[in-house]
Amino acid sequence: MKSWKMLLGTTSVMAALLLSACTGADKDNKAPKENTASHTGHEGMNHSGSGEVPAGLKEAKQPKYPVGSKVIIHADHMPGMDGAKATVTGAFDTTVYTVTYTPTTGGNPVKNHKWVIHEEIENAGDKPFQPGDEVVLNADHMEGMKGAKAVIDSAKQTTVYMVDYIDTETGKKVTNHKWVTEDELSPAN
């Protein structure tokens, strides 16, 4: 009986070592990218959206990329986004923020989440928030975001875009993704 348990234990250890040697590499046998601050906590990200926009959000009068424009995304808010081919489905002028917040569902704080727009903050008013301001989020881009207390990390006035794109890692279509900024896009050739 004792030798049976030793054999089973040894087999289990060898199987675990074999499996661990096989994980952690992608199809090109490169080590996986380390999570950056902008990816932290994006496991619950709602990649696709309904296309509905918050009340009071104004369409951009002369966006660099009008609705229907074909663009390339240069942002890594989540895996499969950077380098993706996209179509602009909305363009809006607003203030965008990076925020740090603790999800209402618990867990570690999400740092430097990109992007939350002014109209997605509770009781936003007319004046933009400043870095360091404490706010409550009305955005629901991620699980546990809506109703979460947050701190503004950065703020800038710009045009934000809603886009449809093909995830470069999964090949799946993402529709009405909110938000990318003008400087995170380039024209598709």
C-alpha positions as MATLAB code, in Angstrom:
seq = 'MKSWKMLLGTTSVMAALLLSACTGADKDNKAPKENTASHTGHEGMNHSGSGEVPAGLKEAKQPKYPVGSKVIIHADHMPGMDGAKATVTGAFDTTVYTVTYTPTTGGNPVKNHKWVIHEEIENAGDKPFQPGDEVVLNADHMEGMKGAKAVIDSAKQTTVYMVDYIDTETGKKVTNHKWVTEDELSPAN';
ca = [
       0.000    0.000    0.000;
       2.847    2.333    0.898;
       4.599    1.833   -2.481;
       1.287    2.483   -4.276;
       0.952    5.855   -2.511;
       4.580    6.736   -3.369;
       4.019    5.835   -7.018;
       0.829    7.907   -7.120;
       2.586   10.839   -5.423;
       5.578   10.689   -7.783;
       3.283   10.476  -10.830;
       1.288   13.475   -9.597;
       4.440   15.563   -9.105;
       5.749   14.642  -12.562;
       2.393   15.482  -14.175;
       2.316   18.852  -12.406;
       5.856   19.651  -13.596;
       5.012   18.640  -17.139;
       1.852   20.762  -17.182;
       3.593   23.776  -15.677;
       6.257   23.545  -18.374;
       3.531   23.687  -21.023;
       1.695   26.722  -19.666;
       2.670   30.384  -19.750;
       3.618   30.533  -23.414;
       1.495   31.686  -26.308;
       1.320   30.191  -29.788;
       4.639   31.854  -30.750;
       6.380   30.368  -27.684;
       6.984   33.825  -26.255;
       6.499   34.532  -22.586;
       3.145   36.184  -21.927;
       3.077   39.957  -21.579;
       3.218   41.165  -18.029;
       0.121   43.049  -16.964;
       0.564   46.802  -16.998;
      -1.353   49.254  -14.881;
      -3.804   49.845  -17.704;
      -4.621   46.118  -17.852;
      -4.886   45.540  -14.127;
      -8.293   44.222  -13.230;
      -9.662   44.120  -16.784;
     -10.755   40.494  -16.514;
     -14.342   41.677  -16.001;
     -14.259   44.223  -18.803;
     -17.394   44.504  -20.924;
     -15.655   44.549  -24.303;
     -18.858   45.149  -26.298;
     -21.461   47.743  -25.412;
     -25.025   48.591  -26.299;
     -24.120   51.756  -28.144;
     -26.114   53.833  -25.667;
     -24.319   56.936  -24.475;
     -24.785   58.868  -21.226;
     -27.269   61.733  -21.122;
     -25.690   65.081  -21.939;
     -22.843   63.661  -24.028;
     -22.427   65.830  -27.122;
     -21.479   64.469  -30.529;
     -18.230   65.926  -31.862;
     -18.890   68.623  -34.446;
     -15.707   68.033  -36.462;
     -14.031   64.844  -35.278;
     -10.755   63.822  -36.860;
     -12.373   60.400  -37.423;
     -16.081   60.736  -38.330;
     -18.527   57.855  -37.806;
     -17.735   55.131  -40.340;
     -13.987   55.904  -40.462;
     -11.640   52.918  -40.649;
      -8.899   53.222  -38.041;
      -6.162   51.285  -36.228;
      -6.229   51.259  -32.416;
      -2.969   52.072  -30.603;
      -4.080   51.363  -27.041;
      -3.649   48.379  -24.780;
      -6.516   48.903  -22.346;
      -7.050   45.159  -22.650;
      -5.502   42.216  -24.479;
      -6.332   42.016  -28.187;
      -6.858   45.746  -28.641;
      -3.486   47.194  -29.650;
      -3.109   47.116  -33.434;
      -6.732   46.115  -34.021;
      -8.550   47.334  -37.123;
     -11.653   49.279  -36.124;
     -14.616   51.251  -37.405;
     -15.718   54.407  -35.597;
     -19.334   54.115  -34.394;
     -19.453   57.349  -32.372;
     -17.387   60.502  -31.779;
     -17.983   62.804  -28.799;
     -16.344   65.863  -27.256;
     -15.874   65.579  -23.495;
     -13.357   65.328  -20.676;
     -11.834   61.880  -20.235;
     -10.340   60.556  -17.039;
      -8.110   57.777  -15.864;
      -9.362   56.646  -12.478;
      -8.361   54.358   -9.636;
     -11.244   52.635   -7.897;
     -12.076   49.660   -5.722;
     -14.783   47.494   -7.334;
     -18.110   47.315   -5.499;
     -17.780   43.533   -5.838;
     -14.608   43.597   -3.715;
     -11.044   42.794   -4.593;
      -7.976   44.883   -5.242;
      -8.165   48.461   -6.511;
      -8.127   48.931  -10.286;
      -5.438   51.502  -11.045;
      -5.370   53.985  -13.924;
      -8.472   52.598  -15.649;
      -8.801   54.109  -19.128;
     -11.270   55.734  -19.807;
     -14.208   57.154  -17.901;
     -15.849   60.226  -19.391;
     -17.247   63.212  -17.512;
     -20.833   62.171  -18.201;
     -20.212   58.795  -16.526;
     -19.522   60.363  -13.128;
     -22.258   60.894  -10.549;
     -23.248   64.555  -10.087;
     -20.614   65.655  -12.622;
     -21.824   69.225  -13.152;
     -20.298   71.508  -15.782;
     -16.705   71.816  -14.571;
     -14.159   69.047  -15.222;
     -12.734   67.185  -12.259;
      -9.052   67.514  -11.374;
      -6.485   64.843  -10.476;
      -6.968   63.850   -6.851;
     -10.723   64.557   -6.808;
     -12.857   61.796   -5.288;
     -15.920   60.787   -7.331;
     -18.539   58.055   -7.695;
     -18.645   56.221  -11.029;
     -21.815   55.680  -13.054;
     -19.919   53.816  -15.788;
     -20.426   50.081  -16.093;
     -17.514   49.163  -18.388;
     -16.413   46.549  -15.880;
     -18.029   44.370  -13.254;
     -18.113   46.266   -9.955;
     -17.498   49.678  -11.520;
     -20.964   51.247  -11.322;
     -21.378   52.972   -7.950;
     -17.698   52.565   -7.038;
     -15.814   55.348   -5.299;
     -12.856   56.514   -7.370;
     -10.000   58.989   -7.444;
      -9.260   60.949  -10.622;
      -5.704   60.143  -11.789;
      -5.669   62.331  -14.916;
      -8.062   64.492  -16.917;
      -8.028   65.844  -20.456;
     -10.448   67.523  -22.818;
     -10.568   65.612  -26.110;
     -12.686   63.713  -28.591;
     -13.527   60.179  -27.485;
     -14.604   57.435  -29.821;
     -16.811   54.391  -29.621;
     -15.519   51.690  -31.970;
     -16.204   48.244  -33.385;
     -13.054   46.171  -33.781;
     -11.770   42.644  -34.255;
      -9.862   41.367  -31.212;
      -6.332   40.572  -32.424;
      -6.004   37.637  -30.010;
      -9.403   35.936  -30.275;
     -10.596   37.089  -33.714;
     -13.972   37.989  -32.176;
     -15.821   41.158  -33.099;
     -16.165   43.721  -30.306;
     -19.002   46.196  -30.876;
     -19.514   49.706  -29.516;
     -16.445   49.597  -27.277;
     -16.221   52.645  -25.012;
     -13.812   54.563  -25.100;
     -10.679   55.317  -27.088;
      -9.204   58.782  -27.445;
      -8.216   60.535  -30.651;
      -4.499   60.114  -29.935;
      -5.013   56.331  -29.599;
      -6.167   56.041  -33.235;
      -4.591   56.345  -36.659;
      -6.149   56.043  -40.101;
      -6.269   52.529  -41.570;
      -4.479   52.318  -44.902;
];
